[in-house]
Amino acid sequence: MTAPATLGPVRRTTTRIDGMENPTNTFSSLLKTVREAGLLQRRRGFYIANLAILTVALIGLGVGFVLLGDSWYQLLIAAGLGIVLTQFAFVAHEASHRQVFESGPANDRLGRILADAVVGISYAWWMNKHTRHHANPNTVGKDPDIEIDTISFIEEDAAKAKGVLGFITRRQGYLFFPLLTFEGLNLHFRSIVTLFTAEKVDKRWLELSLIALRLSIYIAILFIFLPVGMAFAFFGVQMAVFGVYMGASFAPNHKGMPLIQEGAKVDFLSKQVLTSRNIRGFGMSYFMGGLNYQIEHHLFPSMPRPHLKRAREIVIEHCRNLGVPYTETSLVRSYAIVIDYLNRVGLSARDPFDCPMVNQFRRP
C-alpha cells in the first residue's frame, strides 16, 4: 500500500512511535524473496562505469578550469565541481554499505579513497555516524541525524534554543535551504574535528594525511591560478553547491516522518519502513545516488543501487499484505513536507508574546 504524501500522521511533527505490536515477523521471508531474486548480488560493472563517468567529468572540469583562466565564469566550474564531488560522495556512501564489492576491506579502501582523498570528508567519521543512524532511524536519543545542531528536529530541542539560535530555529523551515549553503563546510569541519578528538578512529593518521594532502593541493591550485578574491569565491561556491546538494538529497528521506520514542520496542521492518520516505520521479536514482529508494536502502543496506527499483515492487507488495504504510512522494512535495515539519518544530522556540493577538494584552 503506497501511502500518500499528505497522510496526516506522517506529516505531524509530534507523531512518534511509542511502541507497536509486531504485526508479523515476516522480514526473514521478505529477505529470502529478495535474495532469491538475485537483488543482493553485486553490480561492479555499474559502479566501474559510474566512477569512470565521474572521473571524466572531473578531468573535464579541470581542463575547463585551465582554459578559462582569470574569468568569473570559473564559478560555473566551481558549481560543477560541487555537483561531481557530491556524486563521488554517493559512491563512497554505497561503498560504506558494502554495495560495490563482496569484500569488506575492498569497499573500505574505495570508500576511504573517495571520501578522504576526493571529497575531503572523513570516511571513519561518516561510517560511525551513518551506522548509528541506520540502526535507529528517527529514534530519539539514538539517531545522530536528529540531534540538535543549527537546526532542531525535535520540539524539546527547539524549546531550548535562545538568542541567535532561537531566532534561526523559529524560522528554520524557511531558512533550511539557505543554511544548507554552509553544510559543506560543516561536514568537512566536523569530520576533521572527530579525527582529532575521538578516542578511537580506524586509520586516523591515514585519513588525516589524505584529507590534508587533498586540501593542500586544492587550495594551492586555486590561489596559484586565480586572483585572491576569485579563489575565495570559487571555494565558496563549490562548498555551497556541495552542501545544498548533499542536504537536499538526504533530508527528504526521514524528516517529517514519525519519531520513535527512546526505549520503544519496534520490530525491524516497521522501524525502517515507517520512518522512511521514498522519492519518485524520472532520474531520481542517479540524482540522489539511490537515496530515493530510502525504504529499500534501509531494509537492505548492502543492496546495490541498480537493484533498488525492483526491490521496491517486492517491498510495496509485502507492506500491502501486512497493512504497513509505505510512503512515497515527489521530490518537490518532499521539500514542502520538510519545510513544514521544521517550521512546526520551530514553533517550540517561539515566545508566546510573538503572537499579535496575545501581544495586544501584554502589559506596557
Buried (B, 14 or more C-beta within 10 A) or exposed (E): EBBEBEEEEBBBBEBBBEEBEEBEEBBEEBBEBBEEBEBBEBBEEBBEEBBEEBEEBBEEBEEBBEEBEEEEEBBBBBBBBBBBBBBBBBBBBBBBBBBBBEEEEEBBBBBBBBBBBBBBBBBBBBBBBBEBBBEBBBBBEBBEBBBBBBBBBBBEBBBBBEEEBBEBBBBBBEBBBEBBBBBBBBBBEBBBEBBEEEEEBEBBEBBBEBBEEBEEEBEEBBBEBBEEEBBEBBBBBBBBBBBBBBBBBBBBBBBBBBBBEEEBEBBBBBBBBBBBBBBBBEEBBEBBBBBBBBBBBBBBBBBBBBBBBBBBEBBBBBBEEBEBBBBBBBBEBBBBBBBBBBBBBBBBBBEEEEEEEEEEEEEE
